[in-house]
Amino acid sequence: MIWIDTKYANLLSVKLERYVVKKHSPFLANFRCPICGDSHKSKTKARGYLLSSKNGLAMKCHNCGASMGFDKFIEHVDSALYSQYRLEKFSGKANKKVAKQKFDFSPKNRINEKKTLLDIIKPVSDLEEKHPAVRYCQSRKLPDYKLSYVYYVDDVSKIASVLPEYRDKIKTHEPRLVLPFYDREQNLIGVTMRALDNNKLRYLTVRVDDEKPMIYGYDQVNLSERVICVEGPIDSLFLDNAVAVGGSDMKKAMELLPDDTIYVFDNQPRNKQICNLMAKTIDMGKSVCIFQNTILAKDINDMAKMGYKVNDIIRNNTFSGLEAKAQLSLWRKC
């Protein structure tokens, strides 16, 4: 039942520094070892691994020599998540899910899109410090440990090898940052690619599955803790336990995210579209973040660059119900 271990490995990833999935078949993930703390001299070294074994996943560290089954590892890192893991693994649900998937031979399930995608992109954390993609991320003030969540492709047309239906639509060859979107079962839903220069088309987005919403970070977010939902994928990388979703995907995403999720929109009180979307979100009984009028930055990334503690700001300025409506009315006048 390795799919359960893989699922909980991604849930556990929010507590593992520099966590990045290197391979999916067989599964291989890399992170800073929480047993020994890994290198105390270099914050970039990551020598802990989760890898496939006969009975699921196993953990090994090439620094301290720690070696254990996934159940022992998850218990050591997060005892609360370990309880959920045991309940799901031994409740009988696992057998039912495997039996259901066994007979699903649809083309979408036969294609391992994620493995193919990882063949043509590289984590920015693996690039040299002087690489343009690294410098771009540094200019955005992305934390170093989050560089493993952002990928790079040297020729955007290579994406067509993953998504052949876009072969005639992707005609340029410039390098871009790559932000993949996956569901909880690690199926590729879509890809957003960000230009590294002043390209008029800053973002290029392609979809694999039109039926599911594109929720960036949904494969790794811990749904048992409060989630923060923002509009931009890069903005989400500055926050704890966050996802990003926007546009027409928002309503579908709300059905999948916990009821107490905090929805954060850009800090643009003069933008009628944003104000209307915030009002609708409040009417649906959701919690929204409404920034103080002393904060002039327009989004989370700008706030982070200005030195704001963005996680604290969001949690201290979250409202719902009548209080949210009153705060929104005041915010609109800023």
Helices and strands as residue ranges (DSSP letters): H 2-12, G 13-15, E 20-24, E 27-31, E 48-53, E 56-61, E 67-69, H 70-77, H 79-90, H 93-102, H 107-110, H 113-120, E 122-123, G 124-126, H 132-139, G 144-149, E 151-153, G 156-161, G 164-166, E 176-182, E 188-195, E 203-207, E 228-230, H 233-236, E 242-244, G 247-249, H 250-256, E 262-264, H 272-283, E 287-289, H 300-305, H 310-316, E 318-319, H 321-331
